Structure formats: structure tokens, C-alpha cells
Amino acid sequence: MPRFCANLSWLFPELSFLDRFAAARAAGFGAVEVLFPYDHPAPRILERLDATGLPLALINGPPPNYTDGPRGFAALPGGEVRFRTDFRRAARVAATLGARHLHLMAGAAEGPEARATYVANLAWAAAAAPDLSLTIEPINRHDMPGYFLADFGLAAEILAEVAAPNLRLQFDAYHAHRITGDVPGTWDRVRPLVAHVQVAGHPGRHEPDRGEIDYPALFDRLDADGYAGWVGAEYQPRGRTEDGLGWMRG
């Protein structure tokens, strides 16, 4: 079986954020990921990571601005200064917490100018933090209307154009299913580019234990292909998180 990490922004919602680390360890996860850790003091998060021995697999950037900004704007023309300022903060947090990957969100945009902006921002970020692993993730437009990066072919093109060794693909099987309807075929096309994997069931974005995506087959494929990264459990539990983890134990 692959190595699984708990997305603490989604799992254990009945607990306070800082209490979710111990719960993830007790449930058998080998790592954690946090979408936006910026509302919590980094030393407090480090305490929980150290106490549990759990590595931090992934965080998202930029820090969110829920008042007047979207979740992500790497592809928004005219936002380059803001992107660079917020990237520096996200990179500092990632380095402080020892995050393995920093996911750079594209935001809602469209057209050639947005593509050029996205490529330029990604190239700048990869050069500005050469020791930090960066990822981009296709996200379906049913869940996030207008999101710029909603196509795996486009993601592969952009990665080839930027051509930075520290910029790779984040493969979310739930989003892949909603975008293409063919998770195994999409995985076959992009797997050499993938640095991080995430899973959730469809429909409902609940546990990956039923529905339209054959997760046992996907986990077997990940093992057969030698995928050695983390597989993030990024879903909304139907009930208590602990009661729905049978999928993780085979």
C-alpha cells in the first residue's frame, strides 16, 4: 500500500486544529498536510509535529485573503507584485515547518495573458526558492469555477515550459475524475511529473472507499509504478474520521 498522510484541514473536524496532529498519529497516518497553516503560530505547529514525529508533507500558497482576494492568484495578470510578496511569506513558513511541498495555486483566470503570467510567476518562484519543492495542481471547475489550471495537458505544457527541477505536478484523483472521467488513464499520462498525490471519493468527496473511482486499483498501480511520495487523504468524513479509515488498511 502507498504511504498515507492526513489532510488536517479536512479530517478530524470535531477537534481543534492543534489536536488533530495527535489524532492523525493515533489513526495510523505517517504524515500530515495542511492547506493553509498561516492562522496558527508556526512554533505551535512545530510543537505538534515534533511531539507526534509526523512530517509535514504539503502546504498551500499563497496565504489566503478571504476578505478581498481569491485562493490563489499565480495566473492573475497584474498581480505579480502581490504574488512575489505572498510567495516569500509562504516559502518562509514552508521552510520553518519543514514542509516537503508547497502548492502554488493558480487562481481564477483565463486566456493567453493569464498563461504567460502563470509561467512567469512559476519560473520566478522556482528560481527564488531552488531548495523548495513546488507543485501545481489541476482543479476541476465544478468545485472551483473559473480556476485557470483545470487541464492536465495544460499542466504538462506549463511544467515543460518552466523546466524547473523543483516544480512538479500534484495529482488529485478526485479532481482528475471530475476533469477527465479517467483516473488511471490520466495517471498513466502524467505520472513521471507527479510529486504528490491526493484522494477522495466521488460523488460526495468523502472517504475513498466507494463510488466511481476504483481506489484499490489505483493504489495497486501506484505501488506497481514505484510511486514513493505521500498520498494525502483530502476528503470530508461522513462521520468520525476514525470510523471511516478501512480504505487505508487494505
C-alpha contacts under 8 A as a table, 3 or more apart, distances in Angstrom:
res1	aa1	res2	aa2	distance
1	M	219	F	6.34
1	M	220	D	7.07
1	M	223	D	6.56
1	M	250	G	7.49
2	P	219	F	6.44
2	P	222	L	6.96
2	P	223	D	6.36
2	P	227	Y	7.76
2	P	228	A	7.42
2	P	230	W	7.26
2	P	231	V	6.81
3	R	30	G	6.80
3	R	228	A	7.66
3	R	229	G	7.10
3	R	230	W	5.28
3	R	231	V	5.99
4	F	29	F	5.80
4	F	30	G	6.09
4	F	31	A	6.92
4	F	230	W	5.68
4	F	231	V	4.74
4	F	232	G	5.86
4	F	233	A	6.95
4	F	248	M	7.56
5	C	29	F	5.32
5	C	30	G	5.64
5	C	31	A	4.40
5	C	32	V	4.76
5	C	33	E	6.69
5	C	57	A	7.46
5	C	230	W	6.26
5	C	231	V	5.92
5	C	232	G	4.75
5	C	233	A	6.12
6	A	11	L	6.82
6	A	24	A	6.35
6	A	29	F	6.17
6	A	31	A	6.43
6	A	32	V	4.61
6	A	33	E	6.09
6	A	232	G	5.82
6	A	233	A	5.18
6	A	234	E	7.20
7	N	10	W	5.68
7	N	11	L	5.98
7	N	32	V	5.74
7	N	33	E	4.69
7	N	34	V	5.73
7	N	35	L	7.59
7	N	232	G	6.12
7	N	233	A	5.57
7	N	234	E	5.26
7	N	235	Y	7.90
8	L	11	L	5.15
8	L	12	F	6.95
8	L	17	F	7.23
8	L	20	R	6.43
8	L	21	F	7.50
8	L	32	V	6.63
8	L	33	E	6.17
8	L	34	V	5.46
8	L	35	L	7.90
9	S	13	P	7.86
9	S	17	F	7.80
9	S	33	E	7.86
9	S	34	V	5.59
9	S	35	L	6.05
9	S	36	F	7.78
10	W	13	P	6.49
10	W	234	E	6.14
10	W	235	Y	5.94
10	W	236	Q	5.82
10	W	237	P	7.82
11	L	20	R	7.90
11	L	233	A	7.98
11	L	234	E	7.45
11	L	235	Y	7.00
11	L	236	Q	6.67
11	L	237	P	6.60
11	L	241	T	6.21
12	F	15	L	5.75
12	F	20	R	6.11
12	F	23	A	7.47
12	F	237	P	7.99
12	F	240	R	7.14
12	F	241	T	5.58
13	P	16	S	7.37
13	P	17	F	7.99
14	E	240	R	7.98
15	L	19	D	6.05
15	L	20	R	6.15
16	S	19	D	5.33
16	S	20	R	6.55
17	F	20	R	5.40
17	F	21	F	7.77
18	L	21	F	6.25
18	L	44	R	7.81
18	L	45	I	7.00
18	L	48	R	6.95
19	D	22	A	5.97
19	D	23	A	6.71
20	R	23	A	4.95
20	R	24	A	6.07
21	F	24	A	5.20
21	F	25	R	6.43
21	F	32	V	7.55
21	F	48	R	6.23
21	F	49	L	7.08
21	F	52	T	6.94
21	F	54	L	7.88
22	A	25	R	5.09
22	A	26	A	6.14
22	A	48	R	7.48
22	A	52	T	6.09
23	A	26	A	5.06
23	A	27	A	6.08
24	A	27	A	5.08
24	A	28	G	6.50
24	A	29	F	5.56
24	A	32	V	7.50
25	R	28	G	5.33
25	R	29	F	5.48
25	R	30	G	6.94
25	R	31	A	7.94
25	R	52	T	6.44
25	R	54	L	7.22
26	A	29	F	7.59
27	A	242	E	6.41
29	F	32	V	7.42
30	G	54	L	6.28
30	G	55	P	7.61
31	A	54	L	4.87
31	A	55	P	5.00
31	A	56	L	5.97
31	A	57	A	6.34
31	A	230	W	7.84
32	V	54	L	6.64
32	V	55	P	6.47
32	V	56	L	5.15
32	V	57	A	5.87
32	V	58	L	7.58
32	V	232	G	7.68
33	E	56	L	5.57
33	E	57	A	5.20
33	E	58	L	4.77
33	E	59	I	6.12
33	E	232	G	7.09
34	V	37	P	6.03
34	V	56	L	7.81
34	V	58	L	6.37
34	V	59	I	5.16
34	V	60	N	7.45
35	L	58	L	7.43
35	L	59	I	4.95
35	L	60	N	4.97
36	F	39	D	7.53
36	F	59	I	6.24
36	F	60	N	5.75
36	F	61	G	7.35
36	F	63	P	6.53
36	F	64	P	7.25
37	P	40	H	5.95
37	P	42	A	7.97
37	P	59	I	7.21
38	Y	41	P	7.29
38	Y	42	A	7.84
38	Y	63	P	6.42
38	Y	93	V	7.82
40	H	44	R	7.22
40	H	45	I	7.18
41	P	44	R	5.50
41	P	45	I	6.68
42	A	45	I	5.13
42	A	46	L	6.10
42	A	93	V	7.28
42	A	96	T	7.33
42	A	97	L	6.88
43	P	46	L	4.96
43	P	47	E	6.15
44	R	47	E	5.08
44	R	48	R	6.58
45	I	48	R	5.23
45	I	49	L	6.26
45	I	97	L	7.57
46	L	49	L	4.97
46	L	50	D	5.98
46	L	97	L	6.21
47	E	50	D	5.19
47	E	51	A	5.99
48	R	51	A	5.02
48	R	52	T	6.14
49	L	52	T	5.42
49	L	53	G	5.67
49	L	54	L	5.33
49	L	55	P	6.61
49	L	56	L	7.55
50	D	53	G	5.06
50	D	54	L	7.05
55	P	98	G	7.53
55	P	99	A	7.46
56	L	59	I	7.95
56	L	97	L	7.18
56	L	98	G	6.47
56	L	99	A	4.85
56	L	100	R	6.42
57	A	99	A	5.46
57	A	100	R	4.85
57	A	101	H	6.15
57	A	230	W	7.07
58	L	99	A	5.51
58	L	100	R	5.78
58	L	101	H	4.66
58	L	102	L	5.78
58	L	103	H	7.17
59	I	94	A	7.07
59	I	99	A	6.72
59	I	101	H	6.57
59	I	102	L	5.22
59	I	103	H	6.26
60	N	63	P	7.50
60	N	90	A	7.90
60	N	102	L	5.57
60	N	103	H	4.61
60	N	104	L	6.23
60	N	105	M	7.19
61	G	64	P	7.60
61	G	72	G	7.08
61	G	86	D	7.76
61	G	87	F	6.75
61	G	90	A	5.67
61	G	102	L	6.52
61	G	103	H	5.83
61	G	104	L	5.05
61	G	105	M	6.29
62	P	71	R	7.50
62	P	72	G	6.05
62	P	73	F	7.98
62	P	83	F	7.41
62	P	86	D	5.53
62	P	87	F	5.80
62	P	89	R	7.95
62	P	90	A	5.94
62	P	104	L	6.63
62	P	105	M	7.04
63	P	86	D	6.57
63	P	89	R	7.80
63	P	90	A	6.47
64	P	69	G	7.49
64	P	70	P	7.19
64	P	71	R	5.53
64	P	72	G	7.34
65	N	68	D	6.31
65	N	69	G	5.13
65	N	70	P	6.67
65	N	71	R	7.09
66	Y	69	G	5.91
66	Y	70	P	6.90
66	Y	71	R	7.76
70	P	73	F	6.82
70	P	107	G	6.56
70	P	108	A	7.68
71	R	105	M	7.00
71	R	107	G	6.14
72	G	104	L	7.23
72	G	105	M	4.43
72	G	106	A	5.22
72	G	107	G	4.22
72	G	108	A	7.74
73	F	76	L	5.13
73	F	79	G	7.02
73	F	83	F	6.90
73	F	105	M	6.56
73	F	106	A	5.15
73	F	107	G	4.33
73	F	108	A	7.05
74	A	79	G	7.55
74	A	80	E	7.53
74	A	83	F	6.20
74	A	104	L	7.14
74	A	105	M	6.28
74	A	106	A	4.51
74	A	107	G	6.35
74	A	117	T	7.23
74	A	118	Y	5.41
74	A	121	N	6.23
74	A	122	L	7.53
75	A	106	A	5.04
75	A	107	G	6.22
75	A	108	A	7.50
75	A	109	A	6.31
75	A	114	A	5.01
75	A	115	R	6.40
75	A	116	A	7.84
75	A	117	T	5.33
75	A	118	Y	4.11
75	A	119	V	7.90
75	A	121	N	7.66
75	A	148	F	6.99
76	L	79	G	5.66
76	L	80	E	7.74
76	L	106	A	7.66
76	L	107	G	6.97
76	L	108	A	7.29
76	L	109	A	5.91
76	L	114	A	5.75
76	L	117	T	6.65
76	L	118	Y	7.35
77	P	80	E	7.05
77	P	113	E	6.63
77	P	114	A	5.74
77	P	117	T	5.76
78	G	81	V	7.84
79	G	82	R	5.35
79	G	83	F	6.04
80	E	83	F	4.96
80	E	84	R	6.22
80	E	117	T	7.73
80	E	121	N	6.95
81	V	84	R	5.26
81	V	85	T	6.25
82	R	85	T	5.15
82	R	86	D	6.07
83	F	86	D	5.32
83	F	87	F	5.81
83	F	121	N	7.51
84	R	87	F	5.00
84	R	88	R	6.23
84	R	121	N	7.83
84	R	125	A	7.61
85	T	88	R	5.44
85	T	89	R	6.75
86	D	89	R	5.13
86	D	90	A	6.20
87	F	90	A	5.01
87	F	91	A	5.94
87	F	125	A	7.34
88	R	91	A	5.11
88	R	92	R	6.19
89	R	92	R	5.14
89	R	93	V	6.33
90	A	93	V	5.12
90	A	94	A	6.10
90	A	102	L	7.91
91	A	94	A	5.00
91	A	95	A	6.10
91	A	102	L	7.50
91	A	129	A	7.46
91	A	132	L	7.71
92	R	95	A	5.16
92	R	96	T	6.06
93	V	96	T	5.05
93	V	97	L	6.09
94	A	97	L	5.31
94	A	98	G	5.82
94	A	99	A	4.91
94	A	100	R	7.78
94	A	101	H	7.76
94	A	102	L	6.78
95	A	98	G	5.02
95	A	99	A	6.39
95	A	132	L	7.78
96	T	99	A	7.88
99	A	102	L	7.09
100	R	132	L	7.59
100	R	133	S	6.52
101	H	132	L	7.01
101	H	133	S	4.90
101	H	134	L	5.56
101	H	135	T	6.73
102	L	132	L	7.49
102	L	133	S	6.31
102	L	134	L	4.86
102	L	135	T	6.14
103	H	134	L	5.73
103	H	135	T	4.61
103	H	136	I	5.78
103	H	137	E	7.42
103	H	170	Q	7.77
104	L	134	L	6.90
104	L	135	T	6.19
104	L	136	I	5.76
105	M	136	I	6.74
105	M	137	E	7.41
106	A	118	Y	7.04
106	A	136	I	7.82
106	A	147	Y	7.11
106	A	148	F	6.11
106	A	149	L	6.41
107	G	146	G	7.97
107	G	147	Y	5.45
107	G	148	F	6.06
107	G	149	L	7.95
108	A	145	P	7.38
108	A	146	G	4.80
108	A	147	Y	4.07
108	A	148	F	5.18
109	A	114	A	6.07
109	A	146	G	6.28
109	A	147	Y	6.27
109	A	148	F	4.98
110	E	113	E	7.70
110	E	114	A	5.60
110	E	115	R	7.41
110	E	146	G	7.58
110	E	148	F	5.79
111	G	114	A	5.43
111	G	115	R	6.46
112	P	115	R	5.02
112	P	116	A	6.19
113	E	116	A	5.11
113	E	117	T	6.10
114	A	117	T	5.03
114	A	118	Y	6.06
114	A	148	F	7.90
115	R	118	Y	5.09
115	R	119	V	6.22
116	A	119	V	5.21
116	A	120	A	6.14
117	T	120	A	5.17
117	T	121	N	6.05
118	Y	121	N	5.21
118	Y	122	L	6.07
119	V	122	L	5.21
119	V	123	A	6.07
119	V	158	I	6.52
119	V	161	E	7.47
119	V	162	V	6.33
120	A	123	A	5.18
120	A	124	W	6.13
121	N	124	W	5.10
121	N	125	A	6.11
122	L	125	A	5.08
122	L	126	A	6.06
122	L	162	V	7.10
123	A	126	A	5.23
123	A	127	A	6.25
123	A	162	V	5.55
123	A	164	A	7.13
124	W	127	A	5.24
124	W	128	A	5.99
125	A	128	A	4.94
125	A	129	A	6.17
126	A	129	A	5.49
126	A	130	P	5.64
126	A	132	L	7.84
126	A	134	L	7.18
126	A	164	A	6.40
126	A	166	N	6.36
126	A	167	L	6.55
127	A	130	P	5.39
127	A	164	A	7.89
129	A	132	L	5.48
130	P	133	S	7.76
130	P	166	N	6.47
131	D	166	N	7.28
132	L	166	N	6.61
133	S	166	N	4.89
133	S	167	L	6.24
133	S	168	R	7.74
134	L	166	N	5.89
134	L	167	L	4.74
134	L	168	R	6.37
135	T	167	L	5.52
135	T	168	R	4.89
135	T	169	L	5.22
135	T	170	Q	5.65
135	T	195	A	7.33
135	T	196	H	8.00
136	I	155	A	7.51
136	I	167	L	7.61
136	I	168	R	6.57
136	I	169	L	5.24
136	I	170	Q	5.67
137	E	149	L	7.12
137	E	155	A	7.70
137	E	169	L	6.09
137	E	170	Q	4.77
137	E	171	F	6.41
137	E	172	D	7.36
138	P	149	L	4.99
138	P	150	A	4.67
138	P	151	D	5.82
138	P	152	F	6.18
138	P	155	A	6.94
138	P	170	Q	7.68
138	P	171	F	7.57
138	P	172	D	7.79
138	P	175	H	7.08
138	P	176	A	7.67
139	I	143	D	7.78
139	I	144	M	7.05
139	I	147	Y	6.90
139	I	149	L	6.38
139	I	150	A	5.05
139	I	151	D	7.85
139	I	175	H	5.57
139	I	176	A	7.88
139	I	179	I	7.86
140	N	143	D	5.93
140	N	144	M	6.28
140	N	145	P	7.76
140	N	147	Y	7.42
140	N	150	A	5.35
140	N	175	H	5.42
140	N	176	A	7.65
140	N	178	R	6.16
140	N	179	I	5.56
141	R	144	M	4.63
141	R	145	P	4.34
141	R	146	G	5.99
141	R	147	Y	5.99
141	R	150	A	6.61
142	H	145	P	5.88
142	H	178	R	7.84
144	M	147	Y	5.84
147	Y	150	A	6.29
149	L	152	F	7.97
149	L	154	L	7.25
149	L	155	A	6.82
150	A	154	L	7.95
150	A	179	I	7.12
151	D	154	L	5.33
151	D	155	A	6.35
151	D	179	I	7.08
152	F	155	A	4.92
152	F	156	A	6.25
152	F	186	T	7.75
152	F	190	V	7.71
153	G	156	A	5.16
153	G	157	E	6.30
154	L	157	E	5.01
154	L	158	I	6.17
155	A	158	I	5.16
155	A	159	L	6.18
155	A	169	L	7.59
156	A	159	L	5.17
156	A	160	A	6.21
156	A	190	V	7.35
156	A	193	L	7.70
157	E	160	A	5.16
157	E	161	E	6.16
158	I	161	E	4.97
158	I	162	V	6.09
159	L	162	V	5.28
159	L	163	A	5.79
159	L	164	A	7.52
159	L	167	L	7.05
159	L	168	R	6.81
159	L	169	L	7.93
160	A	163	A	4.94
163	A	167	L	7.72
164	A	167	L	5.45
165	P	168	R	7.61
168	R	193	L	5.71
168	R	194	V	5.98
168	R	195	A	5.85
169	L	193	L	5.50
169	L	194	V	4.54
169	L	195	A	5.74
169	L	196	H	7.02
170	Q	194	V	5.83
170	Q	195	A	5.98
170	Q	196	H	4.89
170	Q	197	V	5.89
170	Q	198	Q	7.76
171	F	176	A	7.42
171	F	187	W	7.93
171	F	194	V	6.38
171	F	195	A	7.87
171	F	196	H	6.19
171	F	197	V	4.74
171	F	198	Q	6.28
172	D	175	H	5.40
172	D	176	A	6.08
172	D	197	V	5.57
172	D	198	Q	4.43
172	D	199	V	5.84
173	A	176	A	4.80
173	A	177	H	6.07
173	A	183	V	6.19
173	A	197	V	7.41
173	A	198	Q	6.21
173	A	199	V	5.31
173	A	200	A	7.08
174	Y	177	H	5.26
174	Y	178	R	6.44
174	Y	198	Q	7.73
174	Y	199	V	5.88
174	Y	200	A	5.42
174	Y	201	G	6.47
174	Y	202	H	6.62
174	Y	205	R	7.42
175	H	178	R	5.09
175	H	179	I	6.00
176	A	179	I	5.12
176	A	180	T	5.76
176	A	181	G	6.96
176	A	182	D	7.16
176	A	183	V	5.75
176	A	186	T	7.06
177	H	180	T	5.37
177	H	181	G	4.34
177	H	182	D	5.75
177	H	183	V	5.42
177	H	213	I	7.40
178	R	181	G	5.81
180	T	183	V	7.23
180	T	186	T	7.40
182	D	185	G	5.41
182	D	186	T	6.02
183	V	186	T	5.15
183	V	187	W	6.05
183	V	213	I	7.37
184	P	187	W	5.04
184	P	188	D	6.19
184	P	218	L	6.82
185	G	188	D	5.11
185	G	189	R	6.45
186	T	189	R	5.18
186	T	190	V	6.39
187	W	190	V	5.37
187	W	191	R	5.33
188	D	191	R	5.72
190	V	193	L	5.54
190	V	194	V	6.73
191	R	194	V	5.19
194	V	197	V	7.45
195	A	229	G	6.52
196	H	229	G	5.92
196	H	230	W	6.00
196	H	231	V	6.65
196	H	232	G	7.87
197	V	229	G	7.49
197	V	230	W	6.41
197	V	231	V	4.72
197	V	232	G	6.09
198	Q	231	V	5.22
198	Q	232	G	4.33
198	Q	233	A	5.96
198	Q	234	E	6.24
199	V	208	P	6.60
199	V	231	V	7.03
199	V	232	G	6.22
199	V	233	A	5.43
199	V	234	E	5.92
199	V	235	Y	7.31
200	A	205	R	5.25
200	A	206	H	5.78
200	A	207	E	5.70
200	A	208	P	4.85
200	A	233	A	6.63
200	A	234	E	5.95
200	A	235	Y	5.11
201	G	204	G	6.64
201	G	205	R	4.89
201	G	206	H	5.12
201	G	207	E	5.39
201	G	208	P	4.14
201	G	209	D	6.66
201	G	210	R	6.52
201	G	211	G	6.29
201	G	212	E	7.49
201	G	213	I	6.65
201	G	235	Y	7.54
202	H	205	R	5.33
202	H	206	H	7.13
202	H	208	P	7.74
202	H	210	R	7.75
202	H	211	G	5.51
202	H	212	E	5.81
202	H	213	I	6.63
203	P	206	H	7.68
203	P	211	G	6.31
203	P	212	E	7.16
205	R	235	Y	5.48
205	R	236	Q	6.13
206	H	235	Y	5.08
206	H	236	Q	4.89
206	H	237	P	5.45
206	H	238	R	6.24
207	E	210	R	7.51
207	E	235	Y	6.19
207	E	236	Q	7.12
207	E	237	P	6.13
207	E	238	R	7.35
207	E	244	G	6.72
207	E	245	L	7.72
207	E	247	W	7.66
208	P	211	G	7.91
208	P	213	I	7.78
208	P	215	Y	6.49
208	P	247	W	6.60
209	D	215	Y	7.05
209	D	246	G	7.83
209	D	247	W	5.41
210	R	213	I	7.32
210	R	214	D	7.75
211	G	214	D	7.75
214	D	217	A	5.55
214	D	218	L	6.36
215	Y	218	L	4.79
215	Y	219	F	5.98
216	P	219	F	5.21
216	P	220	D	6.22
216	P	250	G	7.78
217	A	220	D	5.08
217	A	221	R	6.17
218	L	221	R	4.93
218	L	222	L	6.19
219	F	222	L	5.06
219	F	223	D	6.32
220	D	223	D	5.17
220	D	224	A	6.09
221	R	224	A	4.94
221	R	225	D	5.97
222	L	225	D	5.19
222	L	226	G	6.25
222	L	227	Y	5.26
223	D	226	G	5.16
223	D	227	Y	5.99
224	A	227	Y	7.75
237	P	240	R	6.64
237	P	241	T	5.56
237	P	244	G	7.11
238	R	241	T	7.65
238	R	244	G	7.53
239	G	243	D	7.10
239	G	244	G	7.37
240	R	243	D	5.39
240	R	244	G	6.94
241	T	244	G	5.53
241	T	245	L	6.91
242	E	245	L	5.79
243	D	246	G	7.68
244	G	247	W	7.45
245	L	248	M	5.51
245	L	249	R	7.18
246	G	249	R	5.45
246	G	250	G	6.92
247	W	250	G	5.82
